[in-house]
Amino acid sequence: MLRESVRALAEAKIAPFAAAVDEEGRFPQEALDALVANDLHAVHVPEAYGGAGADALATVIVIEEVARVCGSSSLIPAVNKLGSLPVILSGSEELKAGVSQYYTVMAVTDPDKRSRGISAFVVDKDDEGVSFGAPEKKLGIKGSPTREVYLDNVRVPADRMIGAEGTGFATAMKTLDHTRITIAAQAIGIAQGALDYAKGYVTERKQFGKPIADFQGVQFMLADMAMKLEAARQLTYAAAAKSERVAAGGEKEALTFFGAAAKCFASDVAMEVTTDAVQLLGGYGYTRDYPVERMMRDAKITQIYEGTNQVQRIVMARNLP
């Protein structure tokens, strides 16, 4: 029911603006409005703090279905979780506010202690000394504004520290164990959108008097795309289930490995599937008149942020289950 409702919302309220958001490099306000109206913009936030209280798997499904039509828009629930989870995991009750006015900042508080000298803080964007650079010009995900954040002699009260002094790095690593799964979900959604479009195209496009879907070479490509995508989806859902059990106070259950594995595998699959989708459309796939080139560009960042896939392989090797 959740998947069906989010898919219907995404296709009706988000998909029609996806191309314009990419072309104009603007924030997907229509998507935000639709998600907020349906309480889907921050589904991970517990009900006690005004959120929907969705579990990790439900959050994954929401992100996946939004990403299927617009990669940029799927970052609204995904980045919301990345920024707020450190506060949810380690913040005091006083810090758990429900207004998106804040940044989670990791800062060195004791240079001699290396990673144990890093502390986490909540910084308000209106704090004196906080400013922002110009928008970055990016390959994809153009609807998500990316800027440098400048902190010029910014002072914050001690009660805005997240957790105890020196625990910032540990909080960051614990956060990534959970949020890398949301990047896997985004990658799966983008790949599914590309596969869906390619499937429709090859059944309509004809060469030598028959649909190109009848050619074995095309069929093999589609089979590999679907097989790898489903494998990535199942790995991601398994990681989401582990994330939920850990969040509920269960044992660690190799979450570090599974979070890294899901993000790494799903993003590699997304890059492969979207590239193949462009190939299946031939010359049309290379033009902006068709959505698969946008999906290919959007997919690339999933191999990079929240730790490059080279870093994910290091993380996996050090945390083999």
C-alpha positions as a Markdown table, in Angstrom:
| # | Residue | x | y | z |
|---|---|---|---|---|
| 1 | Met | 0.0 | 0.0 | 0.0 |
| 2 | Leu | 2.8 | 2.4 | 0.9 |
| 3 | Arg | 4.6 | 1.7 | -2.4 |
| 4 | Glu | 1.4 | 2.2 | -4.4 |
| 5 | Ser | 0.5 | 5.4 | -2.7 |
| 6 | Val | 4.0 | 6.9 | -3.0 |
| 7 | Arg | 4.3 | 5.8 | -6.7 |
| 8 | Ala | 1.0 | 7.4 | -7.5 |
| 9 | Leu | 2.0 | 10.6 | -5.8 |
| 10 | Ala | 5.4 | 10.7 | -7.4 |
| 11 | Glu | 4.0 | 10.1 | -10.9 |
| 12 | Ala | 1.3 | 12.7 | -10.5 |
| 13 | Lys | 3.0 | 15.5 | -8.6 |
| 14 | Ile | 6.8 | 15.0 | -9.0 |
| 15 | Ala | 7.5 | 13.4 | -12.4 |
| 16 | Pro | 5.9 | 16.2 | -14.5 |
| 17 | Phe | 8.5 | 18.7 | -13.1 |
| 18 | Ala | 11.6 | 16.4 | -13.1 |
| 19 | Ala | 13.0 | 17.5 | -16.5 |
| 20 | Ala | 12.5 | 21.2 | -15.8 |
| 21 | Val | 14.1 | 20.9 | -12.4 |
| 22 | Asp | 17.2 | 19.3 | -14.0 |
| 23 | Glu | 17.2 | 21.7 | -17.0 |
| 24 | Glu | 16.8 | 24.8 | -14.8 |
| 25 | Gly | 19.0 | 23.6 | -11.9 |
| 26 | Arg | 16.3 | 24.7 | -9.5 |
| 27 | Phe | 15.0 | 23.3 | -6.2 |
| 28 | Pro | 12.1 | 20.9 | -6.8 |
| 29 | Gln | 9.5 | 23.0 | -4.8 |
| 30 | Glu | 6.6 | 21.1 | -6.3 |
| 31 | Ala | 8.0 | 17.8 | -4.9 |
| 32 | Leu | 8.6 | 19.3 | -1.5 |
| 33 | Asp | 5.0 | 20.6 | -1.4 |
| 34 | Ala | 3.6 | 17.2 | -2.4 |
| 35 | Leu | 5.8 | 15.3 | 0.1 |
| 36 | Val | 5.0 | 17.7 | 3.0 |
| 37 | Ala | 1.2 | 17.6 | 2.2 |
| 38 | Asn | 1.4 | 13.8 | 2.5 |
| 39 | Asp | 3.8 | 13.7 | 5.5 |
| 40 | Leu | 6.4 | 12.0 | 3.4 |
| 41 | His | 9.3 | 14.5 | 3.6 |
| 42 | Ala | 10.8 | 13.2 | 6.8 |
| 43 | Val | 9.2 | 9.8 | 7.4 |
| 44 | His | 12.0 | 8.6 | 9.6 |
| 45 | Val | 11.4 | 11.1 | 12.4 |
| 46 | Pro | 9.7 | 9.4 | 15.4 |
| 47 | Glu | 6.1 | 10.3 | 16.2 |
| 48 | Ala | 7.1 | 11.8 | 19.5 |
| 49 | Tyr | 8.9 | 14.6 | 17.6 |
| 50 | Gly | 6.1 | 15.2 | 15.1 |
| 51 | Gly | 7.2 | 12.7 | 12.4 |
| 52 | Ala | 5.6 | 9.8 | 10.7 |
| 53 | Gly | 7.6 | 7.3 | 12.7 |
| 54 | Ala | 8.2 | 5.1 | 9.7 |
| 55 | Asp | 10.7 | 2.2 | 10.1 |
| 56 | Ala | 13.9 | 1.9 | 8.0 |
| 57 | Leu | 12.3 | -0.3 | 5.3 |
| 58 | Ala | 9.4 | 2.1 | 4.8 |
| 59 | Thr | 11.8 | 5.0 | 4.5 |
| 60 | Val | 13.7 | 3.1 | 1.9 |
| 61 | Ile | 10.6 | 2.5 | -0.1 |
| 62 | Val | 9.6 | 6.1 | 0.0 |
| 63 | Ile | 13.0 | 7.3 | -1.3 |
| 64 | Glu | 13.1 | 4.5 | -3.9 |
| 65 | Glu | 9.7 | 5.5 | -5.4 |
| 66 | Val | 10.5 | 9.2 | -5.5 |
| 67 | Ala | 13.9 | 8.5 | -7.1 |
| 68 | Arg | 12.2 | 6.4 | -9.7 |
| 69 | Val | 10.8 | 9.6 | -11.2 |
| 70 | Cys | 13.2 | 12.3 | -10.0 |
| 71 | Gly | 16.6 | 11.7 | -8.3 |
| 72 | Ser | 16.9 | 15.3 | -7.0 |
| 73 | Ser | 13.5 | 15.1 | -5.3 |
| 74 | Ser | 14.4 | 11.8 | -3.5 |
| 75 | Leu | 17.1 | 13.7 | -1.6 |
| 76 | Ile | 14.4 | 15.6 | 0.3 |
| 77 | Pro | 13.6 | 12.6 | 2.6 |
| 78 | Ala | 17.2 | 11.2 | 2.2 |
| 79 | Val | 19.2 | 14.2 | 3.2 |
| 80 | Asn | 16.6 | 15.0 | 5.9 |
| 81 | Lys | 17.6 | 11.7 | 7.5 |
| 82 | Leu | 21.3 | 12.2 | 7.1 |
| 83 | Gly | 21.2 | 15.6 | 8.8 |
| 84 | Ser | 18.9 | 14.8 | 11.6 |
| 85 | Leu | 19.9 | 11.3 | 12.5 |
| 86 | Pro | 23.0 | 12.4 | 14.6 |
| 87 | Val | 20.6 | 14.4 | 16.7 |
| 88 | Ile | 18.1 | 11.5 | 16.9 |
| 89 | Leu | 20.9 | 9.0 | 17.9 |
| 90 | Ser | 22.9 | 11.1 | 20.3 |
| 91 | Gly | 21.3 | 14.5 | 20.9 |
| 92 | Ser | 19.8 | 15.7 | 24.1 |
| 93 | Glu | 16.0 | 16.0 | 24.3 |
| 94 | Glu | 16.4 | 19.8 | 24.2 |
| 95 | Leu | 18.2 | 19.6 | 20.8 |
| 96 | Lys | 15.4 | 17.5 | 19.2 |
| 97 | Ala | 13.6 | 20.4 | 17.3 |
| 98 | Gly | 11.5 | 19.9 | 14.2 |
| 99 | Val | 12.5 | 22.9 | 12.1 |
| 100 | Ser | 14.9 | 22.5 | 9.2 |
| 101 | Gln | 17.0 | 25.5 | 10.2 |
| 102 | Tyr | 20.0 | 23.6 | 11.4 |
| 103 | Tyr | 23.2 | 22.0 | 10.4 |
| 104 | Thr | 25.0 | 19.1 | 12.0 |
| 105 | Val | 28.7 | 20.1 | 12.2 |
| 106 | Met | 31.6 | 18.0 | 13.2 |
| 107 | Ala | 34.4 | 20.1 | 14.6 |
| 108 | Val | 37.8 | 19.3 | 16.2 |
| 109 | Thr | 37.7 | 20.2 | 19.9 |
| 110 | Asp | 41.0 | 18.5 | 20.9 |
| 111 | Pro | 43.6 | 18.3 | 18.1 |
| 112 | Asp | 45.8 | 15.9 | 20.1 |
| 113 | Lys | 43.2 | 13.1 | 20.2 |
| 114 | Arg | 42.7 | 12.6 | 16.5 |
| 115 | Ser | 39.3 | 11.0 | 15.8 |
| 116 | Arg | 38.5 | 11.1 | 19.5 |
| 117 | Gly | 39.0 | 14.8 | 19.5 |
| 118 | Ile | 36.1 | 15.5 | 17.2 |
| 119 | Ser | 32.7 | 16.7 | 18.6 |
| 120 | Ala | 29.3 | 17.2 | 17.0 |
| 121 | Phe | 27.3 | 20.4 | 17.2 |
| 122 | Val | 24.0 | 21.8 | 16.0 |
| 123 | Val | 24.6 | 25.1 | 14.1 |
| 124 | Asp | 21.8 | 27.4 | 13.2 |
| 125 | Lys | 22.0 | 29.0 | 9.8 |
| 126 | Asp | 21.2 | 32.4 | 11.3 |
| 127 | Asp | 24.1 | 32.1 | 13.8 |
| 128 | Glu | 26.6 | 35.0 | 13.5 |
| 129 | Gly | 29.4 | 34.1 | 11.1 |
| 130 | Val | 27.5 | 31.4 | 9.1 |
| 131 | Ser | 27.5 | 32.1 | 5.4 |
| 132 | Phe | 27.3 | 30.2 | 2.1 |
| 133 | Gly | 29.2 | 30.0 | -1.2 |
| 134 | Ala | 27.8 | 30.1 | -4.7 |
| 135 | Pro | 25.8 | 27.1 | -5.9 |
| 136 | Glu | 28.0 | 24.4 | -7.4 |
| 137 | Lys | 27.6 | 23.5 | -11.0 |
| 138 | Lys | 27.1 | 19.7 | -11.1 |
| 139 | Leu | 26.8 | 16.8 | -13.5 |
| 140 | Gly | 23.5 | 15.6 | -12.1 |
| 141 | Ile | 21.1 | 15.9 | -9.1 |
| 142 | Lys | 20.8 | 19.5 | -10.2 |
| 143 | Gly | 17.7 | 20.1 | -8.2 |
| 144 | Ser | 19.5 | 19.7 | -5.0 |
| 145 | Pro | 21.3 | 23.0 | -4.2 |
| 146 | Thr | 24.9 | 22.3 | -3.1 |
| 147 | Arg | 27.0 | 25.1 | -1.6 |
| 148 | Glu | 30.0 | 25.5 | 0.7 |
| 149 | Val | 29.1 | 26.4 | 4.3 |
| 150 | Tyr | 31.4 | 29.0 | 5.7 |
| 151 | Leu | 31.9 | 29.2 | 9.5 |
| 152 | Asp | 33.7 | 32.4 | 10.4 |
| 153 | Asn | 34.4 | 32.6 | 14.2 |
| 154 | Val | 31.0 | 31.0 | 14.8 |
| 155 | Arg | 30.3 | 30.5 | 18.5 |
| 156 | Val | 27.6 | 28.2 | 19.7 |
| 157 | Pro | 26.4 | 27.4 | 23.3 |
| 158 | Ala | 27.6 | 24.2 | 25.0 |
| 159 | Asp | 24.1 | 22.8 | 25.1 |
| 160 | Arg | 24.1 | 22.5 | 21.3 |
| 161 | Met | 26.8 | 19.8 | 21.5 |
| 162 | Ile | 25.4 | 16.4 | 20.2 |
| 163 | Gly | 26.4 | 13.8 | 22.8 |
| 164 | Ala | 29.5 | 14.1 | 24.9 |
| 165 | Glu | 32.7 | 15.9 | 23.9 |
| 166 | Gly | 34.9 | 13.8 | 21.7 |
| 167 | Thr | 32.1 | 11.5 | 20.4 |
| 168 | Gly | 31.4 | 13.3 | 17.2 |
| 169 | Phe | 33.3 | 11.0 | 14.9 |
| 170 | Ala | 31.6 | 7.9 | 16.5 |
| 171 | Thr | 28.2 | 9.5 | 16.0 |
| 172 | Ala | 29.1 | 10.3 | 12.3 |
| 173 | Met | 30.1 | 6.7 | 11.7 |
| 174 | Lys | 27.0 | 5.3 | 13.4 |
| 175 | Thr | 24.9 | 7.7 | 11.3 |
| 176 | Leu | 26.4 | 6.5 | 8.1 |
| 177 | Asp | 25.8 | 2.9 | 9.0 |
| 178 | His | 22.1 | 3.7 | 8.7 |
| 179 | Thr | 22.0 | 6.4 | 6.0 |
| 180 | Arg | 24.1 | 4.7 | 3.4 |
| 181 | Ile | 21.1 | 2.5 | 3.0 |
| 182 | Thr | 19.1 | 5.5 | 1.9 |
| 183 | Ile | 21.6 | 6.1 | -0.9 |
| 184 | Ala | 21.2 | 2.5 | -2.0 |
| 185 | Ala | 17.5 | 3.2 | -2.1 |
| 186 | Gln | 18.0 | 6.2 | -4.2 |
| 187 | Ala | 20.2 | 4.3 | -6.6 |
| 188 | Ile | 17.6 | 1.5 | -6.9 |
| 189 | Gly | 14.9 | 4.0 | -7.7 |
| 190 | Ile | 16.9 | 5.8 | -10.4 |
| 191 | Ala | 17.8 | 2.4 | -11.9 |
| 192 | Gln | 14.2 | 1.2 | -11.8 |
| 193 | Gly | 13.0 | 4.4 | -13.6 |
| 194 | Ala | 15.6 | 3.9 | -16.3 |
| 195 | Leu | 14.7 | 0.2 | -16.8 |
| 196 | Asp | 11.0 | 0.9 | -16.9 |
| 197 | Tyr | 11.5 | 3.5 | -19.6 |
| 198 | Ala | 13.9 | 1.3 | -21.6 |
| 199 | Lys | 11.4 | -1.6 | -21.5 |
| 200 | Gly | 8.7 | 0.5 | -22.9 |
| 201 | Tyr | 10.9 | 1.9 | -25.6 |
| 202 | Val | 12.3 | -1.4 | -27.0 |
| 203 | Thr | 8.7 | -2.8 | -27.4 |
| 204 | Glu | 7.8 | 0.2 | -29.5 |
| 205 | Arg | 11.0 | 0.8 | -31.5 |
| 206 | Lys | 11.1 | -1.3 | -34.6 |
| 207 | Gln | 14.0 | -2.4 | -36.9 |
| 208 | Phe | 13.8 | -4.8 | -39.7 |
| 209 | Gly | 10.1 | -5.0 | -39.4 |
| 210 | Lys | 9.9 | -6.1 | -35.7 |
| 211 | Pro | 10.3 | -4.5 | -32.2 |
| 212 | Ile | 13.9 | -4.5 | -31.1 |
| 213 | Ala | 12.7 | -6.2 | -27.9 |
| 214 | Asp | 12.6 | -9.4 | -30.1 |
| 215 | Phe | 16.3 | -9.3 | -30.7 |
| 216 | Gln | 18.3 | -11.6 | -28.4 |
| 217 | Gly | 21.0 | -9.1 | -27.7 |
| 218 | Val | 18.5 | -6.6 | -26.4 |
| 219 | Gln | 16.8 | -9.3 | -24.3 |
| 220 | Phe | 20.1 | -10.3 | -22.7 |
| 221 | Met | 20.7 | -6.7 | -21.8 |
| 222 | Leu | 17.3 | -6.3 | -20.2 |
| 223 | Ala | 17.6 | -9.6 | -18.3 |
| 224 | Asp | 20.9 | -8.6 | -16.8 |
| 225 | Met | 19.6 | -5.1 | -15.9 |
| 226 | Ala | 16.6 | -6.6 | -14.1 |
| 227 | Met | 18.5 | -9.4 | -12.4 |
| 228 | Lys | 21.2 | -7.1 | -11.0 |
| 229 | Leu | 18.6 | -4.5 | -9.9 |
| 230 | Glu | 16.6 | -7.1 | -8.0 |
| 231 | Ala | 19.7 | -8.4 | -6.3 |
| 232 | Ala | 20.5 | -4.8 | -5.2 |
| 233 | Arg | 17.0 | -4.3 | -4.0 |
| 234 | Gln | 17.0 | -7.4 | -1.8 |
| 235 | Leu | 20.4 | -6.6 | -0.3 |
| 236 | Thr | 19.2 | -3.1 | 0.4 |
| 237 | Tyr | 16.0 | -4.3 | 2.1 |
| 238 | Ala | 18.0 | -6.8 | 4.2 |
| 239 | Ala | 20.2 | -3.9 | 5.3 |
| 240 | Ala | 17.2 | -1.8 | 6.1 |
| 241 | Ala | 15.8 | -4.6 | 8.3 |
| 242 | Lys | 19.1 | -4.8 | 10.2 |
| 243 | Ser | 19.1 | -1.0 | 10.5 |
| 244 | Glu | 15.7 | -1.1 | 12.1 |
| 245 | Arg | 16.7 | -3.8 | 14.6 |
| 246 | Val | 19.8 | -2.0 | 15.6 |
| 247 | Ala | 17.8 | 1.3 | 16.0 |
| 248 | Ala | 15.4 | -0.6 | 18.3 |
| 249 | Gly | 18.3 | -1.5 | 20.6 |
| 250 | Gly | 19.2 | -4.9 | 19.1 |
| 251 | Glu | 22.7 | -6.2 | 18.5 |
| 252 | Lys | 24.9 | -4.5 | 15.8 |
| 253 | Glu | 24.1 | -7.4 | 13.4 |
| 254 | Ala | 27.0 | -6.5 | 11.0 |
| 255 | Leu | 25.1 | -3.3 | 10.1 |
| 256 | Thr | 28.3 | -1.6 | 9.1 |
| 257 | Phe | 29.1 | -4.2 | 6.5 |
| 258 | Phe | 25.5 | -4.4 | 5.2 |
| 259 | Gly | 25.1 | -0.7 | 5.0 |
| 260 | Ala | 28.3 | -0.3 | 3.0 |
| 261 | Ala | 27.5 | -3.3 | 0.8 |
| 262 | Ala | 24.1 | -2.1 | 0.0 |
| 263 | Lys | 25.2 | 1.3 | -0.9 |
| 264 | Cys | 28.2 | 0.1 | -3.0 |
| 265 | Phe | 26.4 | -2.7 | -4.9 |
| 266 | Ala | 23.2 | -0.7 | -5.5 |
| 267 | Ser | 25.1 | 2.4 | -6.8 |
| 268 | Asp | 27.3 | 0.3 | -9.1 |
| 269 | Val | 24.2 | -1.4 | -10.4 |
| 270 | Ala | 22.5 | 1.9 | -10.9 |
| 271 | Met | 25.3 | 3.3 | -13.0 |
| 272 | Glu | 25.4 | 0.1 | -15.1 |
| 273 | Val | 21.6 | 0.0 | -15.6 |
| 274 | Thr | 21.2 | 3.6 | -16.5 |
| 275 | Thr | 24.2 | 3.5 | -18.9 |
| 276 | Asp | 22.6 | 0.4 | -20.6 |
| 277 | Ala | 19.3 | 2.2 | -20.8 |
| 278 | Val | 20.9 | 5.0 | -22.7 |
| 279 | Gln | 22.5 | 2.4 | -25.0 |
| 280 | Leu | 19.1 | 0.7 | -25.6 |
| 281 | Leu | 17.6 | 4.0 | -26.8 |
| 282 | Gly | 20.5 | 4.5 | -29.2 |
| 283 | Gly | 21.0 | 8.1 | -30.3 |
| 284 | Tyr | 17.7 | 9.1 | -28.7 |
| 285 | Gly | 19.1 | 8.0 | -25.3 |
| 286 | Tyr | 21.9 | 10.7 | -25.7 |
| 287 | Thr | 19.4 | 13.5 | -26.0 |
| 288 | Arg | 17.6 | 15.5 | -23.3 |
| 289 | Asp | 14.3 | 14.8 | -25.0 |
| 290 | Tyr | 14.4 | 11.4 | -23.2 |
| 291 | Pro | 14.8 | 11.0 | -19.4 |
| 292 | Val | 17.5 | 8.2 | -19.4 |
| 293 | Glu | 20.4 | 10.5 | -19.9 |
| 294 | Arg | 19.3 | 12.5 | -16.8 |
| 295 | Met | 19.0 | 9.3 | -14.9 |
| 296 | Met | 22.5 | 8.2 | -15.9 |
| 297 | Arg | 23.9 | 11.6 | -14.7 |
| 298 | Asp | 21.9 | 11.4 | -11.5 |
| 299 | Ala | 23.1 | 7.8 | -10.8 |
| 300 | Lys | 26.8 | 8.8 | -10.8 |
| 301 | Ile | 26.7 | 10.6 | -7.5 |
| 302 | Thr | 25.4 | 7.6 | -5.7 |
| 303 | Gln | 28.8 | 6.0 | -6.3 |
| 304 | Ile | 30.5 | 9.0 | -4.6 |
| 305 | Tyr | 28.6 | 10.5 | -1.7 |
| 306 | Glu | 28.4 | 9.2 | 1.8 |
| 307 | Gly | 31.8 | 7.6 | 1.0 |
| 308 | Thr | 33.1 | 6.6 | -2.4 |
| 309 | Asn | 32.6 | 3.0 | -3.4 |
| 310 | Gln | 36.3 | 2.5 | -2.9 |
| 311 | Val | 35.9 | 3.6 | 0.7 |
| 312 | Gln | 32.8 | 1.2 | 1.0 |
| 313 | Arg | 35.0 | -1.7 | 0.0 |
| 314 | Ile | 37.5 | -0.7 | 2.7 |
| 315 | Val | 34.7 | -0.6 | 5.2 |
| 316 | Met | 33.4 | -4.0 | 4.2 |
| 317 | Ala | 36.8 | -5.6 | 4.4 |
| 318 | Arg | 37.3 | -4.3 | 7.9 |
| 319 | Asn | 33.8 | -5.5 | 9.0 |
| 320 | Leu | 33.3 | -8.8 | 7.4 |
| 321 | Pro | 30.4 | -10.6 | 9.0 |
